[in-house]
Amino acid sequence: MEKTKTIKGLTATVKIIDKIYQKGRKVADNFKKNMPIVFDEYLPVWNYRAVPHVEIV
């Protein structure tokens, strides 16, 4: 993967995480309210991100 490059010279940076994550973990009750999930329009199953909601006091 690190050898991937476009015709224009754009390269990819790869970091492999070999940690084993527990399946079926539940998020905290207020996580979805404070960190809404934004899904990508093209590949929503693979590309999404959690966006923190910052409240200015």
DAPE-V553415 format. One record per residue. N is the residue number from 1. RES is the residue in one letter. PSI is psi in degrees with one decimal (none if undefined). OMEGA is omega in whole degrees, 0 to 359 (* if undefined). Layout:
# DAPE-V553415
N,RES,PSI,OMEGA + N,RES,PSI,OMEGA
This chain:
# DAPE-V553415
1,M,-37.7,182 + 2,E,-20.6,180 + 3,K,0.0,179 + 4,T,134.9,180 + 5,K,144.3,177 + 6,T,171.8,178 + 7,I,-34.2,180 + 8,K,-5.2,177 + 9,G,4.7,178 + 10,L,130.9,181 + 11,T,165.3,180 + 12,A,142.7,174 + 13,T,130.1,185 + 14,V,133.6,173 + 15,K,113.9,182 + 16,I,126.1,178 + 17,I,115.4,183 + 18,D,18.1,178 + 19,K,142.6,176 + 20,I,122.0,183 + 21,Y,144.8,179 + 22,Q,134.5,178 + 23,K,151.6,172 + 24,G,13.2,179 + 25,R,143.4,179 + 26,K,146.3,179 + 27,V,162.3,177 + 28,A,154.6,183 + 29,D,-40.0,184 + 30,N,5.6,182 + 31,F,-50.9,183 + 32,K,-30.0,179 + 33,K,-39.7,183 + 34,N,-18.9,182 + 35,M,72.8,181 + 36,P,144.0,179 + 37,I,127.0,178 + 38,V,119.5,183 + 39,F,143.0,178 + 40,D,145.4,180 + 41,E,-35.8,186 + 42,Y,-48.6,180 + 43,L,72.5,186 + 44,P,-24.9,180 + 45,V,-33.8,184 + 46,W,-29.7,186 + 47,N,112.1,177 + 48,Y,163.7,180 + 49,R,152.4,176 + 50,A,126.9,183 + 51,V,116.2,181 + 52,P,137.7,176 + 53,H,115.9,182 + 54,V,123.2,180 + 55,E,123.5,180 + 56,I,124.9,184 + 57,V,none,*
